[in-house]
Amino acid sequence: MNTKDQTALNNFLVSKMYLEYSSFLLSDLEYFIMYTDISVKASKFSQVEKRFHEIQKLISKSKDHYLSCNIYFREQFQLLFDYVNWFYDLTLEEFNKGFKAEEESSFIEKDSLDLMATSINFYNSYMAFLPVDHYEFLMYESAKQSHKAFVDCFIPGESIYHANTQLSMEFTELALDFLERAYQSIDQGAYLKNDYDALTINLESRNEDYLSFKDYQELKKTYVCTCYQENVLIKQLFLVISFSVDENTSGDKLHDLAKTTDLIYQTIPDFVAMRNESALNMFRSNLILSNQKIDNHELFFPSKEFSKIFESNSYNYLKNLPKKLAS
């Protein structure tokens, strides 16, 4: 992917980042819709409608920018463009349905598994264009394994307690392994440096928004940390629901399991919000680095305290990994 001329690569990377930025704005809306009371959603109806319009403009801008001066990377761009448009339509549909009260359920819905399966198909198609040691390949492979922990292990319409949680934990462990390799890859090889050099060819001056290559790397590392933290929590959930419970299980044990499960469910949305916040900051900074004008969009579902990622076990663990990428 990085063998074409710098102008074409810059054009592709900028167009791609507009789509990636849009996808995480959509993820922010997705979790706002999922975890916010109907009254709050109603009070912000017009703001959410405006955000959907803003995202649609960003998606259109990505294609206009790409078509302005590029004949390369056409299949890669179209794959991502179609996927983000699919995600947009899906999120908009969920918002329009989001004013119906729904009871919480321990059953896994077929629609949820189908959506993950669609994402897996996209990951596989897009990864075919990437070297296997590329940062993005490793990130997509991790996301694929995370989804397989549900798609291949849960039965539609059945309780989560009937899932093959042992296999789910194995898939999640693979996801964590690929995230570790992605983190290490940030300091290895020439792929990211080629991208960085291409992004900066149109930079007029080194203003206060200028990112050094080290800053560019650190933004990616922070994003990986948020993904890692989220997957560790999901693995803990699989572990808890895998415990065998029968008539001999003590009341105290049942209480502890229920309490731990509730705590995990309460924490997942905030960890996802951290991941979204990190990704949006990364893509916005990279677009500015490439001399693009991009608004700083206020999140509808922000994390409670983003800075906690730098105090997390995941951050410290990844920071202390060996520098050499495992083969």
TAMO-V397458 format. One record per pair of residues at least 24 apart in sequence whose C-alpha atoms are under 7 Angstrom apart, sorted by the first residue. I is the first residue (numbers start at 0). GAP is how many residues later the second one is. Records with the same first field share a line. If there is no record, write none. Layout:
I = GAP / GAP
This chain:
1 = 192
5 = 192
6 = 191
7 = 62 / 64
8 = 189
9 = 188 / 189
10 = 55 / 59
11 = 54 / 61
13 = 273
14 = 47 / 48 / 50 / 51
15 = 46 / 61
16 = 266
17 = 40 / 41 / 44
18 = 40 / 43 / 62 / 65
20 = 259 / 262
21 = 33 / 36 / 37
22 = 61
23 = 252 / 255 / 256
25 = 62 / 65
27 = 248 / 271 / 272 / 273
28 = 271
29 = 61
30 = 270
31 = 268 / 269
32 = 62 / 65
37 = 61
75 = 50
78 = 47
105 = 53 / 54
106 = 50 / 51 / 52 / 53
107 = 48 / 49 / 50 / 51 / 52
108 = 47 / 48
109 = 46 / 47
112 = 37 / 38
115 = 31 / 35
116 = 34
119 = 24
133 = 57
134 = 47 / 50 / 51
137 = 40 / 41 / 43 / 44
138 = 39 / 40 / 43
140 = 37
141 = 33 / 34 / 36 / 37
142 = 32
144 = 26 / 27 / 29 / 30
145 = 25 / 26 / 29
160 = 80
164 = 73 / 77
167 = 70
168 = 66 / 69
171 = 59 / 63
175 = 52 / 55
178 = 45 / 49
179 = 138
180 = 144 / 145
182 = 38 / 41
183 = 139 / 140 / 141
184 = 140
185 = 31
198 = 90 / 91
199 = 89 / 90
201 = 88 / 89
202 = 86 / 87 / 88
209 = 79
210 = 78
218 = 63
219 = 62
221 = 56
222 = 52 / 55 / 56
224 = 89 / 90
225 = 48 / 49 / 83
226 = 48
227 = 86
228 = 85
229 = 38 / 41 / 42
232 = 31
236 = 24 / 27
269 = 33 / 34
272 = 28 / 29 / 30
273 = 29 / 32
